[in-house]
Amino acid sequence: MHDLYHAPALVLTALSLPIFGYLYLRFRDVRTLLWLLGFFFDIIAIVLIDTVNWWHFPANAQPWLTVAGRTAIQISAAMFLGSLSPLRFRVGRWQILYVIPYTFLLVLYAVLLYGVYGGVAPALPMFYIFPALAVIALVVGVVWSTEKNAIPIGLGLLVCCALVAIAIWVSFARGPAWTLVFGECANLFVTALLVVIVFRRFTPGVFLSALGFGAWSLACLEIVPLFSSEHPMLNLLLVRIIVMARVVAAIGMIVLVLEDELNFNRMAQEREHRARRELEAYTRLMLARRRIEDFDRQGSDVCEVVVKHSSFTQAALLLHSTGSYRLSGSAGLDDATAKALSELALRIASTGFLAPGTVPPAVDESQTVKLDLGPWLKPGDDLKRLHFTQVLAVPMTSRGTIEGALLLSGMRTDPERPGGRPRELRHEDLLPIELLVSRVQATRSQTMMLEKLIDSEKFAHLGQLAGNVTQQLNNPLTVILGYASLLDETANLSKEDRKAVDSILAEARHMRATLDSLSRVSRSQGDQQAAVSVAELLSDMGELHRSEFLRRSIEFRLNIAPQLPRVLCSPHQLRQAVRHCLQFAMDAVDKPGPATGDPKTIRLEAASAGNVVQILIGHTGLGFPNPERAFDPFGPARPGNETAGLGLSLCATILRDNDGRALALNLEPQGAAIILELRAA
């Protein structure tokens, strides 16, 4: 009577298929898919073989059902083996898994034995086909085991050679049919061994999977006479162990998938916490400086923070200055490497360095790239001797130009990886550093712009002082010159009096020349006119004053027309003019007025009309008492502030020097605006 113990095990194994299918759809893991296919073919094999044993089919159909069942068994075992050792070899453009030719040999063996010869070993010399197939399978297995794999090469060769030697002995001692059974058991035994070696942990999933495949491989004991039909009880016990092992292996693999997902989630949380701590450390880094030289001296501080909190042990910062790159700072590098890298930085051309499309990305969808330092190395360069020729680079990009780069090297080791190997580079390892580099680049650009504005502001104040002195001294000097000229024209002066009058006239004219020189101080003579992007300039001005707008609770609105042409003027002078207008607008909205409770708003707009570009600086504060006199140097631009027009007067002077003009008007129902008009380049 057939043992009905197969039925519950078959049902339990079949019930595991939807679970493996769901896990594959949930995690999209190829290994899970191969496990699903392995148990699917195993169930097909059980059904086909048991169908042949239970039912009587026509003589011409029964062998091929047996072939299908035996083939399914070999494919099932090969799926489990290939899932834990997915190695490939190349044939032309194709990469083929080793398990494919290996499985093909086993399937060919089963087809020849059960399909062609009906399960009976042929006579010599055709009998040697089966040992020959076993030897070919040995060659494939030996090559497979010599590839870089989780299992050591020596152990793989030893196991492979021992199993194939036993298989050849079984082929001659018990026949080709038992060799096929032993081949299936050998694959299951190696799978159990791979489970322990690949996962390298003692967990329920590993234990159950290894136990299941190990017990499943005990089917080869039927070759031993002790478990033959002469001892039916032992044979029945062995069959029950093998059938139950299928269920244990299926449960163990399901637990393995869940354990891997739990480990993945835990590692993802750890990476997230590490990235958050790294970002917090970078946030605490104070970068603001007044001068660009002071800012660039922070290169070593930036690199030390990166090395301390990131996944890299070495960092170096290259910055563009005075037409070339230079090493601003480094951390984690020895003195020889830092010196050689500093010399190499001077050889990097300022154009084309890290241009988009010229260097491959380090990780997909990442700004970090892989940089080969070879093109800038000289023969005998110390970097080549120190094996420092490949680095990762995070470019500092600003408006299409590369202002510098942060070089990274020395990935930290992962304690959870065998042998203390470096951890795998992921996008989340680079994202905090990329954000830091973007912040460094933005702060550096702002520092450069602020330094220029400070210099411009100094000249502006100097010009205001010179204009004030000139205005205050011109009137009394005119009176002195007038009276001296009248005295000089008097005929009855004595010789001594005329000499005194001539001295007064000479010194007065000298003072007038000095005042004329002072009046020209407010104009910057060194600026050359160029095509200036109004959109970029106004955006920079808005970013520069954003903190002041927030501090004063002013709503700032920036509206720049698309496709705005460039203007022909001095960039520093235009920036200075807009700066004075914005300062005037901020003072205007802070001045108490009739509608003090209304929101304080400043708007900066730019548009073009024909060949003229108009920049409007409007506000909701007090209007001009007399708009046509808004640009008079000592006119009252606002009641109670007699010198408020000095800055606006300088703006008008700047616009006239650059072939433009400045207009002032009041807005309805409240507010005022200044319009700067410049001709398009």
C-alpha positions as CSV (number, residue, x, y, z in Angstrom):
1,M,0.0,0.0,0.0
2,H,1.3,3.4,-0.9
3,D,2.4,5.6,2.0
4,L,-0.2,8.4,2.4
5,Y,2.4,10.4,4.3
6,H,3.2,12.1,1.0
7,A,-0.2,13.9,0.9
8,P,0.1,16.2,4.0
9,A,3.7,17.1,3.0
10,L,2.6,17.8,-0.6
11,V,-0.2,20.0,0.6
12,L,2.1,22.0,3.0
13,T,4.7,22.4,0.3
14,A,2.1,23.6,-2.2
15,L,0.8,26.1,0.4
16,S,4.2,27.6,0.6
17,L,4.1,28.6,-3.1
18,P,1.7,31.5,-2.6
19,I,3.8,32.7,0.3
20,F,7.0,32.7,-1.9
21,G,5.0,34.4,-4.7
22,Y,3.9,37.1,-2.3
23,L,7.4,37.6,-0.9
24,Y,8.8,37.9,-4.4
25,L,6.2,40.5,-5.5
26,R,6.8,42.3,-2.2
27,F,10.6,42.4,-2.3
28,R,11.4,41.6,-5.9
29,D,14.4,39.4,-4.9
30,V,15.7,37.0,-7.6
31,R,16.7,34.5,-4.9
32,T,13.2,34.3,-3.7
33,L,12.0,33.8,-7.3
34,L,14.4,30.9,-7.7
35,W,13.2,29.3,-4.4
36,L,9.6,29.6,-5.7
37,L,10.5,27.9,-8.9
38,G,12.5,25.2,-7.1
39,F,9.5,24.2,-4.9
40,F,7.2,24.5,-7.9
41,F,9.2,22.0,-9.9
42,D,9.6,19.8,-6.8
43,I,5.8,19.5,-6.5
44,I,5.5,18.8,-10.2
45,A,8.0,16.0,-9.8
46,I,6.1,14.5,-6.8
47,V,2.8,14.6,-8.6
48,L,4.2,13.1,-11.9
49,I,6.1,10.3,-10.2
50,D,3.3,9.4,-7.8
51,T,0.8,9.5,-10.8
52,V,2.9,7.0,-12.6
53,N,3.0,4.7,-9.6
54,W,-0.7,5.0,-8.8
55,W,-2.2,4.8,-12.3
56,H,-1.6,2.6,-15.3
57,F,-0.9,4.6,-18.5
58,P,-0.3,3.4,-22.0
59,A,3.2,1.9,-22.4
60,N,4.3,4.7,-24.8
61,A,3.2,7.5,-22.3
62,Q,4.6,6.1,-19.0
63,P,8.3,6.6,-19.8
64,W,7.9,10.2,-20.8
65,L,5.9,11.0,-17.7
66,T,8.8,9.5,-15.7
67,V,11.2,11.6,-17.7
68,A,9.2,14.7,-16.9
69,G,9.2,13.8,-13.2
70,R,12.9,13.1,-13.1
71,T,13.8,16.2,-15.0
72,A,11.7,18.3,-12.7
73,I,13.5,16.9,-9.7
74,Q,16.9,17.9,-11.2
75,I,15.7,21.4,-12.2
76,S,14.3,21.9,-8.6
77,A,17.6,20.9,-7.0
78,A,19.6,23.1,-9.5
79,M,17.3,26.1,-8.7
80,F,18.2,25.9,-5.0
81,L,21.9,25.5,-5.8
82,G,22.0,28.4,-8.3
83,S,20.1,30.8,-6.0
84,L,22.9,30.7,-3.5
85,S,25.7,30.7,-6.0
86,P,24.6,33.0,-8.9
87,L,27.9,33.1,-10.7
88,R,28.2,33.8,-14.5
89,F,30.7,33.3,-17.3
90,R,30.9,35.3,-20.5
91,V,30.4,34.0,-24.0
92,G,30.7,36.9,-26.4
93,R,28.2,39.5,-25.4
94,W,26.2,37.1,-23.2
95,Q,26.7,36.3,-19.6
96,I,25.4,32.8,-18.7
97,L,24.9,31.4,-15.2
98,Y,27.0,28.3,-14.4
99,V,23.9,26.6,-13.2
100,I,22.4,26.6,-16.8
101,P,24.9,24.2,-18.4
102,Y,25.1,22.2,-15.2
103,T,21.4,21.7,-15.2
104,F,21.3,21.0,-18.9
105,L,23.7,18.0,-18.3
106,L,21.5,16.6,-15.6
107,V,18.4,17.0,-17.7
108,L,20.1,15.3,-20.7
109,Y,21.1,12.5,-18.4
110,A,17.5,11.9,-17.3
111,V,16.1,12.2,-20.8
112,L,18.6,9.6,-22.2
113,L,18.2,7.2,-19.3
114,Y,14.4,7.2,-18.9
115,G,13.3,8.5,-22.2
116,V,15.6,6.7,-24.6
117,Y,16.5,3.6,-22.7
118,G,13.4,3.2,-20.5
119,G,15.3,3.4,-17.2
120,V,17.5,0.4,-18.0
121,A,21.2,0.8,-18.4
122,P,22.3,0.1,-22.0
123,A,25.1,-2.3,-22.8
124,L,28.6,-1.3,-23.6
125,P,29.8,0.9,-25.2
126,M,26.6,3.1,-24.9
127,F,26.8,2.7,-21.2
128,Y,29.8,5.0,-21.1
129,I,27.6,8.0,-22.1
130,F,26.4,8.3,-18.5
131,P,29.9,8.4,-16.9
132,A,31.0,10.8,-19.6
133,L,28.1,13.2,-18.7
134,A,29.1,12.9,-15.0
135,V,32.7,13.8,-15.9
136,I,31.5,16.8,-18.0
137,A,29.4,17.9,-15.0
138,L,32.5,17.5,-12.9
139,V,34.4,20.0,-15.2
140,V,31.6,22.5,-15.0
141,G,31.4,22.1,-11.2
142,V,35.2,22.5,-10.8
143,V,35.2,25.7,-12.9
144,W,32.2,27.0,-11.0
145,S,33.9,26.3,-7.7
146,T,37.1,28.1,-8.7
147,E,35.2,31.4,-9.3
148,K,35.1,34.0,-6.5
149,N,32.3,32.8,-4.3
150,A,31.1,32.8,-0.7
151,I,32.5,29.3,-0.3
152,P,36.3,29.0,-0.1
153,I,37.9,27.8,-3.4
154,G,39.7,24.9,-1.6
155,L,36.6,23.7,0.2
156,G,34.6,24.0,-3.0
157,L,37.1,21.9,-5.1
158,L,37.3,19.3,-2.4
159,V,33.5,18.9,-2.0
160,C,33.0,18.9,-5.8
161,C,35.7,16.3,-6.6
162,A,34.6,14.0,-3.7
163,L,30.9,14.1,-4.8
164,V,31.7,13.5,-8.4
165,A,34.0,10.6,-7.6
166,I,31.3,9.0,-5.5
167,A,28.8,9.6,-8.4
168,I,31.1,7.8,-10.9
169,W,31.5,4.9,-8.5
170,V,27.7,4.7,-8.0
171,S,27.3,4.7,-11.8
172,F,29.4,1.5,-12.2
173,A,28.4,-0.2,-8.9
174,R,24.6,0.5,-8.8
175,G,23.7,1.7,-12.3
176,P,23.0,5.1,-13.9
177,A,19.6,5.5,-12.3
178,W,21.1,5.7,-8.8
179,T,23.7,8.1,-10.1
180,L,21.0,10.5,-11.0
181,V,19.5,10.2,-7.5
182,F,22.9,10.8,-6.0
183,G,23.4,13.9,-8.2
184,E,20.1,15.3,-6.9
185,C,21.2,14.6,-3.3
186,A,24.6,16.1,-3.9
187,N,23.1,19.3,-5.1
188,L,20.8,19.5,-2.0
189,F,23.8,18.8,0.3
190,V,25.8,21.6,-1.3
191,T,22.8,23.8,-1.0
192,A,22.7,23.1,2.8
193,L,26.4,23.9,3.0
194,L,25.9,27.1,1.1
195,V,23.1,28.2,3.4
196,V,25.4,28.1,6.3
197,I,28.3,29.8,4.5
198,V,26.4,32.5,2.6
199,F,24.2,33.8,5.5
200,R,26.9,33.4,8.3
201,R,24.6,33.7,11.2
202,F,22.9,31.3,13.6
203,T,19.2,32.1,13.3
204,P,16.0,30.0,13.0
205,G,15.9,30.6,9.3
206,V,19.4,29.3,8.7
207,F,19.0,26.4,11.0
208,L,15.7,25.2,9.5
209,S,16.9,25.7,5.9
210,A,20.2,23.8,6.5
211,L,18.4,21.1,8.4
212,G,15.8,20.7,5.7
213,F,18.2,20.5,2.8
214,G,20.5,18.3,4.7
215,A,17.7,15.8,5.6
216,W,16.4,16.1,2.0
217,S,19.8,15.0,0.7
218,L,19.5,11.7,2.7
219,A,17.7,10.2,-0.2
220,C,21.0,8.9,-1.4
221,L,21.0,6.5,1.5
222,E,18.6,4.3,-0.5
223,I,21.7,3.3,-2.4
224,V,22.9,1.5,0.7
225,P,21.5,-2.1,1.0
226,L,20.5,-1.4,4.6
227,F,17.7,0.9,3.4
228,S,16.6,-1.3,0.4
229,S,13.4,-3.2,0.1
230,E,14.8,-5.9,2.4
231,H,14.3,-3.6,5.3
232,P,10.9,-1.9,4.6
233,M,10.6,-0.2,8.0
234,L,13.9,1.6,7.7
235,N,13.1,2.5,4.1
236,L,9.7,3.9,5.2
237,L,11.3,5.9,8.0
238,L,13.8,7.4,5.5
239,V,11.1,8.3,3.0
240,R,9.1,10.1,5.8
241,I,12.2,12.0,6.8
242,I,12.9,13.1,3.2
243,V,9.3,14.2,2.7
244,M,9.2,16.1,5.9
245,A,12.5,17.7,5.1
246,R,10.8,19.4,2.1
247,V,8.4,21.1,4.4
248,V,11.2,22.1,6.9
249,A,13.3,23.6,4.0
250,A,10.3,25.6,2.7
251,I,9.5,27.0,6.2
252,G,13.2,27.8,6.8
253,M,13.5,29.7,3.5
254,I,10.3,31.7,4.3
255,V,11.9,32.6,7.6
256,L,15.1,33.5,5.9
257,V,13.4,36.0,3.6
258,L,11.7,37.6,6.6
259,E,15.0,37.7,8.5
260,D,16.7,39.4,5.5
261,E,13.9,42.0,5.3
262,L,14.2,42.7,9.0
263,N,17.9,43.1,8.7
264,F,17.4,45.3,5.7
265,N,15.0,47.5,7.6
266,R,17.3,47.6,10.6
267,M,20.3,48.6,8.5
268,A,18.1,51.2,6.7
269,Q,17.2,52.7,10.0
270,E,20.8,52.8,11.1
271,R,21.8,54.5,7.8
272,E,19.0,57.0,8.3
273,H,20.1,57.8,11.9
274,R,23.8,58.0,10.7
275,A,22.8,60.4,7.9
276,R,20.7,62.5,10.3
277,R,23.6,62.8,12.8
278,E,25.9,63.6,9.9
279,L,23.6,66.4,8.7
280,E,23.3,67.8,12.2
281,A,27.1,67.9,12.5
282,Y,27.4,69.7,9.2
283,T,24.7,72.1,10.2
284,R,26.7,73.1,13.3
285,L,29.7,74.1,11.1
286,M,29.9,77.9,11.0
287,L,30.9,79.0,7.5
288,A,30.0,82.7,7.3
289,R,33.0,85.1,6.9
290,R,33.4,88.7,5.7
291,R,36.4,88.1,3.4
292,I,36.9,85.3,0.9
293,E,40.4,84.7,2.2
294,D,39.1,84.0,5.6
295,F,36.5,81.7,4.2
296,D,39.0,79.7,2.2
297,R,41.1,79.1,5.3
298,Q,38.3,76.9,6.7
299,G,39.1,74.1,4.2
300,S,40.8,72.0,6.8
301,D,37.9,72.5,9.2
302,V,35.4,71.3,6.6
303,C,37.5,68.2,5.7
304,E,37.9,67.3,9.4
305,V,34.1,67.4,10.0
306,V,33.6,65.2,6.9
307,V,36.1,62.7,8.0
308,K,34.8,62.5,11.5
309,H,31.1,62.0,10.7
310,S,31.0,60.5,7.2
311,S,31.7,57.1,5.7
312,F,35.1,58.3,4.4
313,T,38.5,58.5,6.2
314,Q,40.2,60.9,3.8
315,A,39.0,64.3,2.4
316,A,40.5,67.2,0.6
317,L,39.0,70.5,-0.6
318,L,40.0,72.1,-3.9
319,L,39.0,75.7,-4.5
320,H,39.3,77.9,-7.6
321,S,41.2,81.1,-7.0
322,T,43.1,83.6,-9.3
323,G,42.7,81.4,-12.4
324,S,43.7,78.0,-11.0
325,Y,42.8,75.4,-8.4
326,R,44.6,75.0,-5.1
327,L,44.3,72.8,-2.0
328,S,42.4,74.7,0.6
329,G,42.6,72.0,3.3
330,S,42.6,68.2,3.9
331,A,42.0,65.7,6.7
332,G,43.0,62.1,7.0
333,L,45.9,62.4,4.5
334,D,49.5,62.1,5.4
335,D,51.9,65.0,4.7
336,A,53.4,63.4,1.6
337,T,50.0,62.8,0.0
338,A,48.7,66.3,0.9
339,K,51.8,67.9,-0.5
340,A,51.6,65.9,-3.8
341,L,47.9,66.6,-4.1
342,S,48.6,70.3,-3.6
343,E,51.1,70.3,-6.4
344,L,48.7,68.4,-8.6
345,A,45.9,70.9,-8.0
346,L,48.0,73.7,-9.6
347,R,48.2,71.6,-12.8
348,I,44.4,71.3,-13.2
349,A,43.1,73.6,-15.9
350,S,40.3,75.9,-14.8
351,T,38.2,75.0,-17.8
352,G,36.7,71.6,-18.5
353,F,37.4,70.2,-15.0
354,L,34.6,67.9,-13.9
355,A,32.4,69.1,-16.8
356,P,29.1,67.2,-17.0
357,G,29.3,64.0,-19.1
358,T,33.1,63.8,-18.8
359,V,33.3,61.7,-15.6
360,P,31.1,58.8,-14.5
361,P,28.8,59.1,-11.5
362,A,29.8,57.3,-8.3
363,V,26.2,56.1,-7.7
364,D,23.2,56.4,-10.0
365,E,21.3,59.7,-9.6
366,S,24.2,61.2,-7.6
367,Q,26.2,64.4,-8.0
368,T,29.4,62.7,-6.8
369,V,31.6,61.4,-9.6
370,K,34.5,59.1,-9.9
371,L,37.7,61.1,-10.7
372,D,40.8,59.7,-12.2
373,L,43.9,61.8,-11.3
374,G,46.0,60.1,-14.0
375,P,45.7,62.9,-16.6
376,W,47.4,65.4,-14.2
377,L,50.1,63.0,-12.9
378,K,53.7,63.5,-13.9
379,P,56.3,60.7,-14.3
380,G,57.5,59.7,-10.9
381,D,54.7,61.6,-9.2
382,D,54.4,60.8,-5.4
383,L,50.6,60.2,-5.8
384,K,51.3,57.3,-8.1
385,R,53.8,55.8,-5.6
386,L,51.3,56.3,-2.8
387,H,48.5,54.7,-4.8
388,F,46.4,57.8,-4.5
389,T,45.1,58.0,-8.2
390,Q,41.4,57.3,-7.9
391,V,39.1,59.4,-5.7
392,L,35.4,60.5,-5.5
393,A,34.7,64.1,-6.2
394,V,31.8,66.3,-5.2
395,P,31.9,69.3,-7.6
396,M,31.0,72.8,-6.4
397,T,29.0,74.0,-9.4
398,S,27.8,77.6,-9.7
399,R,26.0,78.9,-12.8
400,G,27.7,76.3,-15.0
401,T,31.3,76.8,-13.6
402,I,33.2,74.6,-11.3
403,E,34.4,76.6,-8.3
404,G,36.0,73.7,-6.6
405,A,35.5,70.1,-5.5
406,L,35.6,68.0,-2.3
407,L,37.7,64.9,-2.9
408,L,36.8,61.7,-0.9
409,S,38.7,58.5,-0.4
410,G,39.1,55.6,2.0
411,M,35.7,54.0,2.5
412,R,35.2,52.9,6.1
413,T,35.1,49.1,6.8
414,D,31.8,47.5,7.7
415,P,32.0,45.3,10.9
416,E,29.1,43.2,9.6
417,R,30.8,42.2,6.4
418,P,33.2,39.2,6.5
419,G,36.9,40.1,6.7
420,G,36.2,43.7,7.6
421,R,35.7,44.7,3.9
422,P,34.7,48.3,3.1
423,R,31.0,49.0,3.2
424,E,29.1,49.2,0.0
425,L,28.8,52.8,-1.3
426,R,25.1,54.0,-1.2
427,H,23.4,57.1,-2.2
428,E,22.6,58.0,1.4
429,D,26.3,57.9,2.2
430,L,26.9,60.8,-0.3
431,L,23.7,62.9,0.1
432,P,24.7,64.6,3.4
433,I,28.2,65.4,1.9
434,E,26.6,66.8,-1.3
435,L,24.3,69.0,0.8
436,L,27.3,70.3,2.7
437,V,29.2,71.0,-0.5
438,S,26.2,72.9,-1.9
439,R,26.1,74.9,1.3
440,V,29.8,75.6,1.1
441,Q,29.5,76.7,-2.5
442,A,26.5,79.0,-1.8
443,T,28.1,80.5,1.3
444,R,31.4,81.1,-0.6
445,S,29.6,82.8,-3.5
446,Q,27.7,84.9,-1.1
447,T,30.9,85.8,0.7
448,M,32.5,86.9,-2.6
449,M,29.4,89.0,-3.4
450,L,29.3,90.5,0.1
451,E,33.0,91.4,-0.1
452,K,32.4,93.3,-3.3
453,L,29.4,95.0,-1.8
454,I,31.4,96.0,1.2
455,D,34.0,97.5,-1.0
456,S,31.4,99.3,-3.1
457,E,29.7,100.5,0.1
458,K,33.0,101.9,1.3
459,F,33.4,103.8,-1.9
460,A,29.8,104.9,-1.7
461,H,30.2,106.4,1.8
462,L,33.5,108.0,0.7
463,G,31.7,109.5,-2.2
464,Q,28.9,110.8,0.0
465,L,31.4,112.3,2.4
466,A,33.3,113.9,-0.5
467,G,30.0,115.3,-1.9
468,N,29.0,116.7,1.5
469,V,32.3,118.4,2.0
470,T,32.3,119.8,-1.5
471,Q,28.7,121.1,-1.1
472,Q,29.5,122.7,2.3
473,L,32.8,124.3,1.2
474,N,31.7,125.5,-2.3
475,N,29.5,128.3,-1.1
476,P,31.9,130.0,1.3
477,L,34.7,129.5,-1.2
478,T,32.6,131.2,-3.9
479,V,32.2,134.2,-1.6
480,I,35.9,134.3,-0.9
481,L,36.7,134.2,-4.6
482,G,34.1,136.9,-5.4
483,Y,35.4,139.3,-2.8
484,A,39.0,138.6,-3.6
485,S,38.3,139.3,-7.3
486,L,36.6,142.6,-6.4
487,L,39.6,143.6,-4.3
488,D,42.0,142.6,-7.1
489,E,40.1,144.9,-9.5
490,T,40.5,147.9,-7.1
491,A,43.1,150.3,-8.5
492,N,44.1,152.1,-5.3
493,L,45.6,149.1,-3.5
494,S,49.0,149.3,-2.1
495,K,51.7,146.9,-3.2
496,E,51.5,144.9,0.0
497,D,47.7,144.7,-0.2
498,R,47.7,143.5,-3.8
499,K,50.3,140.8,-2.9
500,A,47.9,139.6,-0.1
501,V,44.9,139.6,-2.5
502,D,46.9,137.6,-5.1
503,S,47.8,135.0,-2.4
504,I,44.2,134.7,-1.4
505,L,43.1,134.2,-5.0
506,A,45.8,131.6,-5.6
507,E,45.0,129.6,-2.5
508,A,41.3,129.8,-3.2
509,R,41.8,128.5,-6.8
510,H,43.9,125.7,-5.4
511,M,41.1,124.8,-2.9
512,R,38.6,124.8,-5.8
513,A,40.8,122.3,-7.7
514,T,40.9,120.2,-4.6
515,L,37.1,120.2,-4.2
516,D,36.7,119.3,-7.9
517,S,38.9,116.3,-7.3
518,L,36.8,115.3,-4.2
519,S,33.6,115.5,-6.3
520,R,35.0,112.8,-8.6
521,V,35.7,110.4,-5.7
522,S,32.0,109.2,-5.7
523,R,32.6,107.8,-9.2
524,S,34.4,104.4,-9.6
525,Q,36.9,104.9,-12.4
526,G,38.2,101.4,-12.5
527,D,35.0,99.6,-13.5
528,Q,34.7,98.6,-17.1
529,Q,31.3,98.2,-18.7
530,A,30.2,94.7,-19.6
531,A,27.0,92.7,-20.4
532,V,25.5,92.1,-17.0
533,S,22.7,89.6,-16.3
534,V,20.0,91.5,-14.5
535,A,18.2,88.3,-13.4
536,E,21.3,86.9,-11.7
537,L,22.2,90.2,-10.1
538,L,18.7,90.8,-8.7
539,S,18.5,87.2,-7.4
540,D,21.8,87.6,-5.6
541,M,20.7,90.9,-4.1
542,G,17.5,89.2,-2.9
543,E,19.4,86.4,-1.3
544,L,21.9,88.7,0.3
545,H,19.2,90.8,2.0
546,R,16.8,87.9,2.8
547,S,17.9,87.7,6.5
548,E,17.5,91.5,6.9
549,F,14.0,91.2,5.4
550,L,13.1,88.5,7.9
551,R,14.5,90.4,10.8
552,R,12.5,93.5,9.9
553,S,9.3,91.4,9.1
554,I,9.3,92.7,5.5
555,E,7.6,90.7,2.7
556,F,10.0,90.6,-0.2
557,R,8.7,89.9,-3.7
558,L,11.0,89.2,-6.7
559,N,9.5,89.2,-10.2
560,I,11.8,88.9,-13.2
561,A,10.5,88.7,-16.7
562,P,11.6,85.6,-18.7
563,Q,14.2,86.0,-21.5
564,L,15.3,89.3,-20.0
565,P,18.2,90.7,-22.0
566,R,21.5,91.7,-20.4
567,V,22.4,95.3,-19.9
568,L,25.6,97.2,-20.7
569,C,27.0,98.8,-17.6
570,S,29.5,98.4,-14.8
571,P,28.4,95.4,-12.7
572,H,29.8,96.8,-9.4
573,Q,28.2,100.2,-9.9
574,L,24.8,98.7,-10.8
575,R,24.9,96.4,-7.8
576,Q,25.7,99.5,-5.7
577,A,22.8,101.4,-7.1
578,V,20.3,98.6,-6.4
579,R,21.8,98.3,-2.9
580,H,21.1,101.9,-2.2
581,C,17.5,101.7,-3.5
582,L,16.8,98.6,-1.4
583,Q,18.2,100.3,1.7
584,F,16.1,103.3,1.0
585,A,13.0,101.1,0.6
586,M,13.7,99.3,3.8
587,D,14.0,102.6,5.7
588,A,10.8,103.8,4.1
589,V,8.6,100.9,5.2
590,D,10.1,101.1,8.7
591,K,9.1,104.8,9.0
592,P,5.8,105.3,10.9
593,G,3.1,106.5,8.6
594,P,-0.7,106.9,8.4
595,A,-1.2,103.2,7.7
596,T,1.2,101.7,10.1
597,G,-0.8,98.5,10.6
598,D,-0.5,97.5,6.9
599,P,2.0,94.8,5.9
600,K,5.4,96.0,5.0
601,T,6.2,94.9,1.4
602,I,9.2,95.5,-0.9
603,R,9.1,94.3,-4.5
604,L,11.9,94.0,-6.9
605,E,10.9,93.7,-10.6
606,A,12.7,93.7,-13.9
607,A,11.2,93.9,-17.4
608,S,12.2,95.0,-20.9
609,A,10.6,97.5,-23.2
610,G,12.2,97.6,-26.6
611,N,15.9,98.3,-26.1
612,V,15.6,99.4,-22.5
613,V,15.6,97.2,-19.4
614,Q,13.7,98.7,-16.4
615,I,14.4,97.7,-12.8
616,L,11.7,98.7,-10.3
617,I,12.2,98.9,-6.6
618,G,8.9,99.5,-5.0
619,H,7.7,99.7,-1.4
620,T,4.5,100.3,0.6
621,G,6.1,102.9,2.9
622,L,5.9,106.7,2.8
623,G,6.0,108.3,-0.7
624,F,8.1,111.1,-1.9
625,P,7.0,114.7,-1.0
626,N,8.5,115.9,-4.3
627,P,9.3,113.0,-6.7
628,E,11.1,115.2,-9.2
629,R,13.6,116.2,-6.5
630,A,14.1,112.7,-5.1
631,F,17.6,112.5,-6.5
632,D,18.9,115.9,-5.3
633,P,21.8,115.3,-3.0
634,F,20.5,117.5,-0.2
635,G,16.8,117.5,-1.1
636,P,14.4,116.2,1.5
637,A,13.5,112.7,0.0
638,R,11.4,112.1,3.2
639,P,10.1,114.6,5.8
640,G,12.4,114.9,8.7
641,N,15.5,113.4,7.0
642,E,17.4,116.1,5.1
643,T,20.2,113.7,4.0
644,A,18.1,110.8,2.7
645,G,18.6,111.8,-0.8
646,L,22.4,111.3,-0.8
647,G,22.2,107.6,-1.6
648,L,19.6,108.2,-4.3
649,S,21.7,111.0,-5.7
650,L,24.6,108.5,-6.0
651,C,22.2,106.1,-7.8
652,A,21.2,108.8,-10.3
653,T,24.9,109.6,-10.9
654,I,25.7,105.9,-11.5
655,L,22.8,105.6,-14.0
656,R,24.0,108.7,-15.9
657,D,27.5,107.3,-16.0
658,N,26.2,104.1,-17.5
659,D,24.0,105.8,-20.2
660,G,20.8,105.2,-18.2
661,R,18.5,107.2,-16.0
662,A,16.7,107.0,-12.6
663,L,13.0,107.9,-12.0
664,A,11.0,108.3,-8.9
665,L,7.2,108.1,-8.5
666,N,4.5,107.7,-5.9
667,L,2.1,104.7,-6.0
668,E,-1.6,104.6,-5.3
669,P,-3.0,104.3,-2.8
670,Q,0.3,104.2,-0.9
671,G,3.9,103.6,-1.5
672,A,6.6,104.7,-3.9
673,A,8.9,103.2,-6.5
674,I,12.3,103.9,-8.0
675,I,12.8,102.9,-11.7
676,L,16.3,102.3,-13.0
677,E,16.5,102.3,-16.8
678,L,19.5,100.9,-18.7
679,R,20.0,100.1,-22.3
680,A,20.1,96.4,-23.4
681,A,23.5,95.0,-24.4
